[in-house]
Amino acid sequence: MLMDITDSFDLRLSILNIQVLTQYADNLNDSNSVINLMFLQDNSLEIDNYSILPNLCSPSDHAPLTVDIIIEEEFI
């Protein structure tokens, strides 16, 4: 159902080629796995070009995902 919704908005799931942890649990018994999803406009230049910033996860236990989106001036 999630993929149907993204299709209806012309979005696509962005997939990073390098597998990097995005959660860093304080408790050693907890898993460091979490599902992070980023949906971007289909056919955009940024679709698979985002960054994971583990050095900015404090005070959270999740590393932020960032993407630079170019916004061009448009005349209407």
N, CA, C, O and CB atoms as a CASP TS submission, in Angstrom:
PFRMAT TS
TARGET T0000
AUTHOR 0000-0000-0000
METHOD Language model
MODEL 1
PARENT N/A
ATOM      1  N   MET     1       0.821  -1.182   0.000  1.00  0.00           N
ATOM      2  CA  MET     1       0.000   0.000   0.000  1.00  0.00           C
ATOM      3  C   MET     1       0.880   1.265   0.000  1.00  0.00           C
ATOM      4  O   MET     1       0.546   2.253  -0.656  1.00  0.00           O
ATOM      5  CB  MET     1      -0.942  -0.013   1.211  1.00  0.00           C
ATOM      6  N   LEU     2       1.987   1.232   0.727  1.00  0.00           N
ATOM      7  CA  LEU     2       2.882   2.379   0.755  1.00  0.00           C
ATOM      8  C   LEU     2       3.415   2.686  -0.648  1.00  0.00           C
ATOM      9  O   LEU     2       3.482   3.849  -1.046  1.00  0.00           O
ATOM     10  CB  LEU     2       4.045   2.124   1.725  1.00  0.00           C
ATOM     11  N   MET     3       3.788   1.664  -1.382  1.00  0.00           N
ATOM     12  CA  MET     3       4.302   1.884  -2.737  1.00  0.00           C
ATOM     13  C   MET     3       3.215   2.418  -3.665  1.00  0.00           C
ATOM     14  O   MET     3       3.514   3.204  -4.564  1.00  0.00           O
ATOM     15  CB  MET     3       4.880   0.584  -3.304  1.00  0.00           C
ATOM     16  N   ASP     4       1.983   2.017  -3.472  1.00  0.00           N
ATOM     17  CA  ASP     4       0.869   2.563  -4.267  1.00  0.00           C
ATOM     18  C   ASP     4       0.710   4.057  -4.007  1.00  0.00           C
ATOM     19  O   ASP     4       0.471   4.834  -4.932  1.00  0.00           O
ATOM     20  CB  ASP     4      -0.453   1.823  -3.940  1.00  0.00           C
ATOM     21  N   ILE     5       0.842   4.449  -2.758  1.00  0.00           N
ATOM     22  CA  ILE     5       0.725   5.872  -2.405  1.00  0.00           C
ATOM     23  C   ILE     5       1.870   6.666  -3.033  1.00  0.00           C
ATOM     24  O   ILE     5       1.651   7.742  -3.589  1.00  0.00           O
ATOM     25  CB  ILE     5       0.724   6.058  -0.862  1.00  0.00           C
ATOM     26  N   THR     6       3.096   6.132  -2.943  1.00  0.00           N
ATOM     27  CA  THR     6       4.227   6.854  -3.530  1.00  0.00           C
ATOM     28  C   THR     6       4.069   6.976  -5.046  1.00  0.00           C
ATOM     29  O   THR     6       4.398   8.012  -5.623  1.00  0.00           O
ATOM     30  CB  THR     6       5.550   6.144  -3.191  1.00  0.00           C
ATOM     31  N   ASP     7       3.575   5.939  -5.680  1.00  0.00           N
ATOM     32  CA  ASP     7       3.332   6.003  -7.127  1.00  0.00           C
ATOM     33  C   ASP     7       2.309   7.077  -7.469  1.00  0.00           C
ATOM     34  O   ASP     7       2.450   7.781  -8.469  1.00  0.00           O
ATOM     35  CB  ASP     7       2.854   4.644  -7.650  1.00  0.00           C
ATOM     36  N   SER     8       1.292   7.199  -6.648  1.00  0.00           N
ATOM     37  CA  SER     8       0.249   8.184  -6.935  1.00  0.00           C
ATOM     38  C   SER     8       0.778   9.618  -6.833  1.00  0.00           C
ATOM     39  O   SER     8       0.209  10.527  -7.438  1.00  0.00           O
ATOM     40  CB  SER     8      -0.926   7.995  -5.977  1.00  0.00           C
ATOM     41  N   PHE     9       1.859   9.829  -6.075  1.00  0.00           N
ATOM     42  CA  PHE     9       2.477  11.154  -5.952  1.00  0.00           C
ATOM     43  C   PHE     9       3.726  11.281  -6.827  1.00  0.00           C
ATOM     44  O   PHE     9       4.464  12.260  -6.715  1.00  0.00           O
ATOM     45  CB  PHE     9       2.838  11.434  -4.491  1.00  0.00           C
ATOM     46  N   ASP    10       3.965  10.298  -7.695  1.00  0.00           N
ATOM     47  CA  ASP    10       5.125  10.290  -8.582  1.00  0.00           C
ATOM     48  C   ASP    10       6.424  10.360  -7.786  1.00  0.00           C
ATOM     49  O   ASP    10       7.342  11.099  -8.140  1.00  0.00           O
ATOM     50  CB  ASP    10       5.050  11.456  -9.569  1.00  0.00           C
ATOM     51  N   LEU    11       6.490   9.578  -6.703  1.00  0.00           N
ATOM     52  CA  LEU    11       7.677   9.501  -5.862  1.00  0.00           C
ATOM     53  C   LEU    11       8.327   8.138  -6.016  1.00  0.00           C
ATOM     54  O   LEU    11       7.704   7.185  -6.485  1.00  0.00           O
ATOM     55  CB  LEU    11       7.325   9.770  -4.386  1.00  0.00           C
ATOM     56  N   ARG    12       9.594   8.060  -5.611  1.00  0.00           N
ATOM     57  CA  ARG    12      10.295   6.789  -5.645  1.00  0.00           C
ATOM     58  C   ARG    12      11.140   6.654  -4.391  1.00  0.00           C
ATOM     59  O   ARG    12      11.650   7.643  -3.862  1.00  0.00           O
ATOM     60  CB  ARG    12      11.168   6.669  -6.914  1.00  0.00           C
ATOM     61  N   LEU    13      11.283   5.435  -3.925  1.00  0.00           N
ATOM     62  CA  LEU    13      12.115   5.156  -2.757  1.00  0.00           C
ATOM     63  C   LEU    13      13.572   5.336  -3.146  1.00  0.00           C
ATOM     64  O   LEU    13      14.047   4.730  -4.106  1.00  0.00           O
ATOM     65  CB  LEU    13      11.859   3.721  -2.207  1.00  0.00           C
ATOM     66  N   SER    14      14.273   6.168  -2.398  1.00  0.00           N
ATOM     67  CA  SER    14      15.693   6.395  -2.636  1.00  0.00           C
ATOM     68  C   SER    14      16.477   5.306  -1.921  1.00  0.00           C
ATOM     69  O   SER    14      16.217   4.996  -0.758  1.00  0.00           O
ATOM     70  CB  SER    14      16.131   7.812  -2.154  1.00  0.00           C
ATOM     71  N   ILE    15      17.441   4.729  -2.630  1.00  0.00           N
ATOM     72  CA  ILE    15      18.238   3.639  -2.060  1.00  0.00           C
ATOM     73  C   ILE    15      19.708   4.009  -2.156  1.00  0.00           C
ATOM     74  O   ILE    15      20.235   4.231  -3.246  1.00  0.00           O
ATOM     75  CB  ILE    15      17.958   2.287  -2.789  1.00  0.00           C
ATOM     76  N   LEU    16      20.359   4.073  -1.015  1.00  0.00           N
ATOM     77  CA  LEU    16      21.786   4.391  -0.972  1.00  0.00           C
ATOM     78  C   LEU    16      22.585   3.136  -1.319  1.00  0.00           C
ATOM     79  O   LEU    16      22.275   2.047  -0.836  1.00  0.00           O
ATOM     80  CB  LEU    16      22.198   4.942   0.432  1.00  0.00           C
ATOM     81  N   ASN    17      23.593   3.286  -2.142  1.00  0.00           N
ATOM     82  CA  ASN    17      24.388   2.137  -2.578  1.00  0.00           C
ATOM     83  C   ASN    17      25.240   1.555  -1.458  1.00  0.00           C
ATOM     84  O   ASN    17      25.514   0.355  -1.446  1.00  0.00           O
ATOM     85  CB  ASN    17      25.278   2.535  -3.733  1.00  0.00           C
ATOM     86  N   ILE    18      25.659   2.393  -0.519  1.00  0.00           N
ATOM     87  CA  ILE    18      26.496   1.942   0.591  1.00  0.00           C
ATOM     88  C   ILE    18      25.601   1.683   1.799  1.00  0.00           C
ATOM     89  O   ILE    18      24.838   2.560   2.204  1.00  0.00           O
ATOM     90  CB  ILE    18      27.606   2.994   0.929  1.00  0.00           C
ATOM     91  N   GLN    19      25.688   0.499   2.370  1.00  0.00           N
ATOM     92  CA  GLN    19      24.883   0.161   3.535  1.00  0.00           C
ATOM     93  C   GLN    19      25.582   0.660   4.802  1.00  0.00           C
ATOM     94  O   GLN    19      26.659   0.181   5.155  1.00  0.00           O
ATOM     95  CB  GLN    19      24.636  -1.368   3.608  1.00  0.00           C
ATOM     96  N   VAL    20      24.958   1.625   5.478  1.00  0.00           N
ATOM     97  CA  VAL    20      25.512   2.235   6.675  1.00  0.00           C
ATOM     98  C   VAL    20      24.459   2.198   7.776  1.00  0.00           C
ATOM     99  O   VAL    20      23.273   2.396   7.512  1.00  0.00           O
ATOM    100  CB  VAL    20      25.978   3.692   6.396  1.00  0.00           C
ATOM    101  N   LEU    21      24.885   1.949   8.997  1.00  0.00           N
ATOM    102  CA  LEU    21      23.946   1.977  10.118  1.00  0.00           C
ATOM    103  C   LEU    21      23.364   3.375  10.290  1.00  0.00           C
ATOM    104  O   LEU    21      24.056   4.375  10.097  1.00  0.00           O
ATOM    105  CB  LEU    21      24.637   1.524  11.416  1.00  0.00           C
ATOM    106  N   THR    22      22.092   3.433  10.654  1.00  0.00           N
ATOM    107  CA  THR    22      21.461   4.732  10.923  1.00  0.00           C
ATOM    108  C   THR    22      20.921   4.802  12.338  1.00  0.00           C
ATOM    109  O   THR    22      20.374   5.829  12.740  1.00  0.00           O
ATOM    110  CB  THR    22      20.335   4.996   9.926  1.00  0.00           C
ATOM    111  N   GLN    23      21.064   3.730  13.099  1.00  0.00           N
ATOM    112  CA  GLN    23      20.670   3.740  14.507  1.00  0.00           C
ATOM    113  C   GLN    23      21.826   3.216  15.332  1.00  0.00           C
ATOM    114  O   GLN    23      22.474   2.235  14.966  1.00  0.00           O
ATOM    115  CB  GLN    23      19.385   2.891  14.748  1.00  0.00           C
ATOM    116  N   TYR    24      22.080   3.879  16.449  1.00  0.00           N
ATOM    117  CA  TYR    24      23.175   3.499  17.343  1.00  0.00           C
ATOM    118  C   TYR    24      22.610   3.365  18.748  1.00  0.00           C
ATOM    119  O   TYR    24      22.541   4.342  19.494  1.00  0.00           O
ATOM    120  CB  TYR    24      24.345   4.547  17.301  1.00  0.00           C
ATOM    121  N   ALA    25      22.209   2.163  19.104  1.00  0.00           N
ATOM    122  CA  ALA    25      21.567   1.915  20.393  1.00  0.00           C
ATOM    123  C   ALA    25      22.562   2.050  21.541  1.00  0.00           C
ATOM    124  O   ALA    25      23.714   1.628  21.437  1.00  0.00           O
ATOM    125  CB  ALA    25      20.933   0.524  20.412  1.00  0.00           C
ATOM    126  N   ASP    26      22.096   2.646  22.634  1.00  0.00           N
ATOM    127  CA  ASP    26      22.921   2.762  23.838  1.00  0.00           C
ATOM    128  C   ASP    26      23.013   1.434  24.580  1.00  0.00           C
ATOM    129  O   ASP    26      24.027   1.128  25.207  1.00  0.00           O
ATOM    130  CB  ASP    26      22.358   3.837  24.766  1.00  0.00           C
ATOM    131  N   ASN    27      21.957   0.661  24.500  1.00  0.00           N
ATOM    132  CA  ASN    27      21.894  -0.619  25.177  1.00  0.00           C
ATOM    133  C   ASN    27      22.506  -1.690  24.269  1.00  0.00           C
ATOM    134  O   ASN    27      22.052  -1.869  23.139  1.00  0.00           O
ATOM    135  CB  ASN    27      20.427  -0.975  25.556  1.00  0.00           C
ATOM    136  N   LEU    28      23.519  -2.398  24.744  1.00  0.00           N
ATOM    137  CA  LEU    28      24.191  -3.416  23.936  1.00  0.00           C
ATOM    138  C   LEU    28      23.282  -4.582  23.573  1.00  0.00           C
ATOM    139  O   LEU    28      23.583  -5.319  22.634  1.00  0.00           O
ATOM    140  CB  LEU    28      25.397  -3.935  24.669  1.00  0.00           C
ATOM    141  N   ASN    29      22.166  -4.770  24.299  1.00  0.00           N
ATOM    142  CA  ASN    29      21.222  -5.841  23.991  1.00  0.00           C
ATOM    143  C   ASN    29      20.272  -5.474  22.858  1.00  0.00           C
ATOM    144  O   ASN    29      19.593  -6.340  22.306  1.00  0.00           O
ATOM    145  CB  ASN    29      20.427  -6.196  25.225  1.00  0.00           C
ATOM    146  N   ASP    30      20.223  -4.191  22.511  1.00  0.00           N
ATOM    147  CA  ASP    30      19.345  -3.739  21.424  1.00  0.00           C
ATOM    148  C   ASP    30      20.065  -3.855  20.087  1.00  0.00           C
ATOM    149  O   ASP    30      21.289  -3.757  20.003  1.00  0.00           O
ATOM    150  CB  ASP    30      18.882  -2.280  21.660  1.00  0.00           C
ATOM    151  N   SER    31      19.275  -4.063  19.058  1.00  0.00           N
ATOM    152  CA  SER    31      19.815  -4.155  17.708  1.00  0.00           C
ATOM    153  C   SER    31      20.084  -2.751  17.156  1.00  0.00           C
ATOM    154  O   SER    31      19.372  -1.805  17.494  1.00  0.00           O
ATOM    155  CB  SER    31      18.843  -4.930  16.783  1.00  0.00           C
ATOM    156  N   ASN    32      21.088  -2.617  16.326  1.00  0.00           N
ATOM    157  CA  ASN    32      21.376  -1.350  15.655  1.00  0.00           C
ATOM    158  C   ASN    32      20.741  -1.318  14.268  1.00  0.00           C
ATOM    159  O   ASN    32      21.322  -0.782  13.324  1.00  0.00           O
ATOM    160  CB  ASN    32      22.894  -1.130  15.549  1.00  0.00           C
ATOM    161  N   SER    33      19.575  -1.880  14.154  1.00  0.00           N
ATOM    162  CA  SER    33      18.902  -1.869  12.857  1.00  0.00           C
ATOM    163  C   SER    33      17.588  -1.112  12.966  1.00  0.00           C
ATOM    164  O   SER    33      16.862  -1.227  13.953  1.00  0.00           O
ATOM    165  CB  SER    33      18.657  -3.309  12.349  1.00  0.00           C
ATOM    166  N   VAL    34      17.307  -0.354  11.951  1.00  0.00           N
ATOM    167  CA  VAL    34      16.082   0.420  11.889  1.00  0.00           C
ATOM    168  C   VAL    34      15.797   0.676  10.414  1.00  0.00           C
ATOM    169  O   VAL    34      16.723   0.766   9.607  1.00  0.00           O
ATOM    170  CB  VAL    34      16.196   1.765  12.706  1.00  0.00           C
ATOM    171  N   ILE    35      14.545   0.791  10.066  1.00  0.00           N
ATOM    172  CA  ILE    35      14.186   1.080   8.685  1.00  0.00           C
ATOM    173  C   ILE    35      14.024   2.586   8.520  1.00  0.00           C
ATOM    174  O   ILE    35      13.167   3.200   9.154  1.00  0.00           O
ATOM    175  CB  ILE    35      12.885   0.334   8.279  1.00  0.00           C
ATOM    176  N   ASN    36      14.851   3.173   7.666  1.00  0.00           N
ATOM    177  CA  ASN    36      14.734   4.586   7.318  1.00  0.00           C
ATOM    178  C   ASN    36      14.356   4.659   5.852  1.00  0.00           C
ATOM    179  O   ASN    36      15.004   4.056   4.997  1.00  0.00           O
ATOM    180  CB  ASN    36      16.064   5.372   7.608  1.00  0.00           C
ATOM    181  N   LEU    37      13.313   5.398   5.578  1.00  0.00           N
ATOM    182  CA  LEU    37      12.851   5.530   4.201  1.00  0.00           C
ATOM    183  C   LEU    37      12.882   6.990   3.793  1.00  0.00           C
ATOM    184  O   LEU    37      12.504   7.870   4.567  1.00  0.00           O
ATOM    185  CB  LEU    37      11.431   4.950   4.034  1.00  0.00           C
ATOM    186  N   MET    38      13.335   7.241   2.575  1.00  0.00           N
ATOM    187  CA  MET    38      13.324   8.583   2.024  1.00  0.00           C
ATOM    188  C   MET    38      12.721   8.483   0.625  1.00  0.00           C
ATOM    189  O   MET    38      13.230   7.764  -0.234  1.00  0.00           O
ATOM    190  CB  MET    38      14.771   9.216   1.995  1.00  0.00           C
ATOM    191  N   PHE    39      11.633   9.213   0.411  1.00  0.00           N
ATOM    192  CA  PHE    39      10.969   9.219  -0.885  1.00  0.00           C
ATOM    193  C   PHE    39      11.216  10.566  -1.542  1.00  0.00           C
ATOM    194  O   PHE    39      11.038  11.616  -0.924  1.00  0.00           O
ATOM    195  CB  PHE    39       9.443   8.937  -0.744  1.00  0.00           C
ATOM    196  N   LEU    40      11.629  10.522  -2.803  1.00  0.00           N
ATOM    197  CA  LEU    40      11.918  11.731  -3.560  1.00  0.00           C
ATOM    198  C   LEU    40      11.192  11.669  -4.902  1.00  0.00           C
ATOM    199  O   LEU    40      10.721  10.614  -5.329  1.00  0.00           O
ATOM    200  CB  LEU    40      13.448  11.906  -3.765  1.00  0.00           C
ATOM    201  N   GLN    41      11.116  12.815  -5.546  1.00  0.00           N
ATOM    202  CA  GLN    41      10.465  12.894  -6.846  1.00  0.00           C
ATOM    203  C   GLN    41      11.140  11.929  -7.811  1.00  0.00           C
ATOM    204  O   GLN    41      12.365  11.919  -7.930  1.00  0.00           O
ATOM    205  CB  GLN    41      10.506  14.338  -7.398  1.00  0.00           C
ATOM    206  N   ASP    42      10.343  11.121  -8.497  1.00  0.00           N
ATOM    207  CA  ASP    42      10.880  10.178  -9.464  1.00  0.00           C
ATOM    208  C   ASP    42      11.630  10.938 -10.554  1.00  0.00           C
ATOM    209  O   ASP    42      11.204  12.015 -10.969  1.00  0.00           O
ATOM    210  CB  ASP    42       9.753   9.312 -10.074  1.00  0.00           C
ATOM    211  N   ASN    43      12.742  10.379 -11.013  1.00  0.00           N
ATOM    212  CA  ASN    43      13.591  10.964 -12.061  1.00  0.00           C
ATOM    213  C   ASN    43      14.312  12.235 -11.625  1.00  0.00           C
ATOM    214  O   ASN    43      14.815  12.966 -12.479  1.00  0.00           O
ATOM    215  CB  ASN    43      12.759  11.265 -13.274  1.00  0.00           C
ATOM    216  N   SER    44      14.380  12.519 -10.337  1.00  0.00           N
ATOM    217  CA  SER    44      15.126  13.693  -9.873  1.00  0.00           C
ATOM    218  C   SER    44      16.612  13.349  -9.804  1.00  0.00           C
ATOM    219  O   SER    44      16.984  12.185  -9.662  1.00  0.00           O
ATOM    220  CB  SER    44      14.607  14.175  -8.482  1.00  0.00           C
ATOM    221  N   LEU    45      17.443  14.362  -9.906  1.00  0.00           N
ATOM    222  CA  LEU    45      18.887  14.154  -9.828  1.00  0.00           C
ATOM    223  C   LEU    45      19.309  13.666  -8.446  1.00  0.00           C
ATOM    224  O   LEU    45      20.343  13.012  -8.308  1.00  0.00           O
ATOM    225  CB  LEU    45      19.623  15.443 -10.172  1.00  0.00           C
ATOM    226  N   GLU    46      18.521  13.979  -7.431  1.00  0.00           N
ATOM    227  CA  GLU    46      18.884  13.659  -6.055  1.00  0.00           C
ATOM    228  C   GLU    46      18.445  12.265  -5.611  1.00  0.00           C
ATOM    229  O   GLU    46      18.732  11.871  -4.480  1.00  0.00           O
ATOM    230  CB  GLU    46      18.292  14.676  -5.137  1.00  0.00           C
ATOM    231  N   ILE    47      17.762  11.514  -6.462  1.00  0.00           N
ATOM    232  CA  ILE    47      17.048  10.305  -6.035  1.00  0.00           C
ATOM    233  C   ILE    47      17.925   9.340  -5.230  1.00  0.00           C
ATOM    234  O   ILE    47      17.471   8.845  -4.198  1.00  0.00           O
ATOM    235  CB  ILE    47      16.493   9.587  -7.247  1.00  0.00           C
ATOM    236  N   ASP    48      19.132   9.056  -5.647  1.00  0.00           N
ATOM    237  CA  ASP    48      19.988   8.140  -4.888  1.00  0.00           C
ATOM    238  C   ASP    48      21.284   8.818  -4.462  1.00  0.00           C
ATOM    239  O   ASP    48      22.348   8.199  -4.443  1.00  0.00           O
ATOM    240  CB  ASP    48      20.300   6.893  -5.716  1.00  0.00           C
ATOM    241  N   ASN    49      21.176  10.086  -4.126  1.00  0.00           N
ATOM    242  CA  ASN    49      22.360  10.861  -3.779  1.00  0.00           C
ATOM    243  C   ASN    49      22.138  11.586  -2.448  1.00  0.00           C
ATOM    244  O   ASN    49      22.150  12.816  -2.390  1.00  0.00           O
ATOM    245  CB  ASN    49      22.700  11.871  -4.902  1.00  0.00           C
ATOM    246  N   TYR    50      21.939  10.819  -1.403  1.00  0.00           N
ATOM    247  CA  TYR    50      21.752  11.441  -0.093  1.00  0.00           C
ATOM    248  C   TYR    50      22.859  11.011   0.849  1.00  0.00           C
ATOM    249  O   TYR    50      23.648  10.120   0.535  1.00  0.00           O
ATOM    250  CB  TYR    50      20.378  11.077   0.496  1.00  0.00           C
ATOM    251  N   SER    51      22.912  11.648   1.997  1.00  0.00           N
ATOM    252  CA  SER    51      23.979  11.397   2.967  1.00  0.00           C
ATOM    253  C   SER    51      23.398  10.934   4.295  1.00  0.00           C
ATOM    254  O   SER    51      22.298  11.323   4.687  1.00  0.00           O
ATOM    255  CB  SER    51      24.832  12.659   3.174  1.00  0.00           C
ATOM    256  N   ILE    52      24.161  10.100   4.967  1.00  0.00           N
ATOM    257  CA  ILE    52      23.845   9.692   6.332  1.00  0.00           C
ATOM    258  C   ILE    52      24.913  10.321   7.224  1.00  0.00           C
ATOM    259  O   ILE    52      26.108  10.173   6.970  1.00  0.00           O
ATOM    260  CB  ILE    52      23.801   8.106   6.488  1.00  0.00           C
ATOM    261  N   LEU    53      24.474  11.025   8.270  1.00  0.00           N
ATOM    262  CA  LEU    53      25.398  11.777   9.116  1.00  0.00           C
ATOM    263  C   LEU    53      25.447  11.202  10.535  1.00  0.00           C
ATOM    264  O   LEU    53      24.813  11.746  11.440  1.00  0.00           O
ATOM    265  CB  LEU    53      24.991  13.255   9.160  1.00  0.00           C
ATOM    266  N   PRO    54      26.192  10.107  10.741  1.00  0.00           N
ATOM    267  CA  PRO    54      26.235   9.481  12.074  1.00  0.00           C
ATOM    268  C   PRO    54      26.839  10.382  13.151  1.00  0.00           C
ATOM    269  O   PRO    54      26.536  10.205  14.331  1.00  0.00           O
ATOM    270  CB  PRO    54      27.025   8.197  12.006  1.00  0.00           C
ATOM    271  N   ASN    55      27.677  11.333  12.777  1.00  0.00           N
ATOM    272  CA  ASN    55      28.287  12.217  13.778  1.00  0.00           C
ATOM    273  C   ASN    55      27.292  13.245  14.320  1.00  0.00           C
ATOM    274  O   ASN    55      27.609  13.949  15.279  1.00  0.00           O
ATOM    275  CB  ASN    55      29.494  12.937  13.176  1.00  0.00           C
ATOM    276  N   LEU    56      26.103  13.349  13.735  1.00  0.00           N
ATOM    277  CA  LEU    56      25.083  14.289  14.207  1.00  0.00           C
ATOM    278  C   LEU    56      23.915  13.601  14.907  1.00  0.00           C
ATOM    279  O   LEU    56      22.852  14.205  15.053  1.00  0.00           O
ATOM    280  CB  LEU    56      24.562  15.099  13.049  1.00  0.00           C
ATOM    281  N   CYS    57      24.083  12.362  15.338  1.00  0.00           N
ATOM    282  CA  CYS    57      22.959  11.632  15.926  1.00  0.00           C
ATOM    283  C   CYS    57      22.659  12.018  17.373  1.00  0.00           C
ATOM    284  O   CYS    57      21.567  11.727  17.860  1.00  0.00           O
ATOM    285  CB  CYS    57      23.230  10.163  15.858  1.00  0.00           C
ATOM    286  N   SER    58      23.580  12.656  18.066  1.00  0.00           N
ATOM    287  CA  SER    58      23.340  13.041  19.458  1.00  0.00           C
ATOM    288  C   SER    58      22.351  14.200  19.524  1.00  0.00           C
ATOM    289  O   SER    58      22.482  15.117  18.713  1.00  0.00           O
ATOM    290  CB  SER    58      24.664  13.427  20.154  1.00  0.00           C
ATOM    291  N   PRO    59      21.393  14.229  20.406  1.00  0.00           N
ATOM    292  CA  PRO    59      21.121  13.314  21.506  1.00  0.00           C
ATOM    293  C   PRO    59      20.251  12.123  21.096  1.00  0.00           C
ATOM    294  O   PRO    59      19.970  11.261  21.929  1.00  0.00           O
ATOM    295  CB  PRO    59      20.453  14.062  22.628  1.00  0.00           C
ATOM    296  N   SER    60      19.829  12.056  19.861  1.00  0.00           N
ATOM    297  CA  SER    60      19.026  10.932  19.391  1.00  0.00           C
ATOM    298  C   SER    60      19.926   9.722  19.154  1.00  0.00           C
ATOM    299  O   SER    60      21.147   9.860  19.098  1.00  0.00           O
ATOM    300  CB  SER    60      18.261  11.306  18.096  1.00  0.00           C
ATOM    301  N   ASP    61      19.334   8.546  19.016  1.00  0.00           N
ATOM    302  CA  ASP    61      20.128   7.368  18.662  1.00  0.00           C
ATOM    303  C   ASP    61      20.009   7.059  17.167  1.00  0.00           C
ATOM    304  O   ASP    61      20.414   5.985  16.722  1.00  0.00           O
ATOM    305  CB  ASP    61      19.681   6.150  19.494  1.00  0.00           C
ATOM    306  N   HIS    62      19.456   7.997  16.394  1.00  0.00           N
ATOM    307  CA  HIS    62      19.320   7.837  14.954  1.00  0.00           C
ATOM    308  C   HIS    62      20.162   8.875  14.214  1.00  0.00           C
ATOM    309  O   HIS    62      20.163  10.053  14.570  1.00  0.00           O
ATOM    310  CB  HIS    62      17.847   7.951  14.539  1.00  0.00           C
ATOM    311  N   ALA    63      20.871   8.430  13.191  1.00  0.00           N
ATOM    312  CA  ALA    63      21.653   9.346  12.361  1.00  0.00           C
ATOM    313  C   ALA    63      20.720  10.000  11.344  1.00  0.00           C
ATOM    314  O   ALA    63      19.904   9.316  10.727  1.00  0.00           O
ATOM    315  CB  ALA    63      22.827   8.598  11.642  1.00  0.00           C
ATOM    316  N   PRO    64      20.830  11.307  11.165  1.00  0.00           N
ATOM    317  CA  PRO    64      19.979  11.991  10.190  1.00  0.00           C
ATOM    318  C   PRO    64      20.346  11.622   8.752  1.00  0.00           C
ATOM    319  O   PRO    64      21.513  11.409   8.423  1.00  0.00           O
ATOM    320  CB  PRO    64      20.079  13.500  10.376  1.00  0.00           C
ATOM    321  N   LEU    65      19.332  11.553   7.923  1.00  0.00           N
ATOM    322  CA  LEU    65      19.506  11.396   6.482  1.00  0.00           C
ATOM    323  C   LEU    65      19.254  12.753   5.859  1.00  0.00           C
ATOM    324  O   LEU    65      18.256  13.401   6.174  1.00  0.00           O
ATOM    325  CB  LEU    65      18.543  10.298   5.887  1.00  0.00           C
ATOM    326  N   THR    66      20.139  13.195   4.980  1.00  0.00           N
ATOM    327  CA  THR    66      19.989  14.504   4.362  1.00  0.00           C
ATOM    328  C   THR    66      20.110  14.390   2.848  1.00  0.00           C
ATOM    329  O   THR    66      20.749  13.480   2.319  1.00  0.00           O
ATOM    330  CB  THR    66      21.033  15.484   4.912  1.00  0.00           C
ATOM    331  N   VAL    67      19.484  15.330   2.175  1.00  0.00           N
ATOM    332  CA  VAL    67      19.583  15.415   0.717  1.00  0.00           C
ATOM    333  C   VAL    67      19.552  16.894   0.344  1.00  0.00           C
ATOM    334  O   VAL    67      18.794  17.673   0.923  1.00  0.00           O
ATOM    335  CB  VAL    67      18.416  14.615   0.004  1.00  0.00           C
ATOM    336  N   ASP    68      20.376  17.273  -0.621  1.00  0.00           N
ATOM    337  CA  ASP    68      20.358  18.637  -1.143  1.00  0.00           C
ATOM    338  C   ASP    68      19.452  18.655  -2.363  1.00  0.00           C
ATOM    339  O   ASP    68      19.685  17.939  -3.336  1.00  0.00           O
ATOM    340  CB  ASP    68      21.801  19.140  -1.500  1.00  0.00           C
ATOM    341  N   ILE    69      18.428  19.471  -2.298  1.00  0.00           N
ATOM    342  CA  ILE    69      17.484  19.592  -3.409  1.00  0.00           C
ATOM    343  C   ILE    69      17.652  20.967  -4.030  1.00  0.00           C
ATOM    344  O   ILE    69      17.508  21.989  -3.360  1.00  0.00           O
ATOM    345  CB  ILE    69      16.009  19.367  -2.936  1.00  0.00           C
ATOM    346  N   ILE    70      17.955  20.978  -5.300  1.00  0.00           N
ATOM    347  CA  ILE    70      18.157  22.231  -6.013  1.00  0.00           C
ATOM    348  C   ILE    70      16.795  22.815  -6.370  1.00  0.00           C
ATOM    349  O   ILE    70      15.954  22.147  -6.972  1.00  0.00           O
ATOM    350  CB  ILE    70      19.027  22.020  -7.288  1.00  0.00           C
ATOM    351  N   ILE    71      16.597  24.061  -5.992  1.00  0.00           N
ATOM    352  CA  ILE    71      15.350  24.768  -6.312  1.00  0.00           C
ATOM    353  C   ILE    71      15.721  25.902  -7.248  1.00  0.00           C
ATOM    354  O   ILE    71      16.470  26.809  -6.888  1.00  0.00           O
ATOM    355  CB  ILE    71      14.616  25.306  -5.013  1.00  0.00           C
ATOM    356  N   GLU    72      15.190  25.834  -8.439  1.00  0.00           N
ATOM    357  CA  GLU    72      15.494  26.849  -9.434  1.00  0.00           C
ATOM    358  C   GLU    72      14.373  27.866  -9.497  1.00  0.00           C
ATOM    359  O   GLU    72      13.207  27.545  -9.269  1.00  0.00           O
ATOM    360  CB  GLU    72      15.720  26.213 -10.809  1.00  0.00           C
ATOM    361  N   GLU    73      14.742  29.097  -9.810  1.00  0.00           N
ATOM    362  CA  GLU    73      13.752  30.126  -9.971  1.00  0.00           C
ATOM    363  C   GLU    73      12.902  29.819 -11.200  1.00  0.00           C
ATOM    364  O   GLU    73      13.402  29.396 -12.242  1.00  0.00           O
ATOM    365  CB  GLU    73      14.416  31.505 -10.086  1.00  0.00           C
ATOM    366  N   GLU    74      11.618  30.044 -11.042  1.00  0.00           N
ATOM    367  CA  GLU    74      10.701  29.750 -12.145  1.00  0.00           C
ATOM    368  C   GLU    74       9.766  30.941 -12.337  1.00  0.00           C
ATOM    369  O   GLU    74       9.247  31.498 -11.371  1.00  0.00           O
ATOM    370  CB  GLU    74       9.887  28.441 -11.870  1.00  0.00           C
ATOM    371  N   PHE    75       9.565  31.312 -13.566  1.00  0.00           N
ATOM    372  CA  PHE    75       8.658  32.411 -13.874  1.00  0.00           C
ATOM    373  C   PHE    75       7.316  31.834 -14.268  1.00  0.00           C
ATOM    374  O   PHE    75       7.223  30.968 -15.138  1.00  0.00           O
ATOM    375  CB  PHE    75       9.225  33.314 -15.001  1.00  0.00           C
ATOM    376  N   ILE    76       6.272  32.329 -13.610  1.00  0.00           N
ATOM    377  CA  ILE    76       4.912  31.841 -13.903  1.00  0.00           C
ATOM    378  C   ILE    76       4.158  32.931 -14.626  1.00  0.00           C
ATOM    379  O   ILE    76       2.992  32.748 -14.974  1.00  0.00           O
ATOM    380  CB  ILE    76       4.155  31.419 -12.600  1.00  0.00           C
TER
END
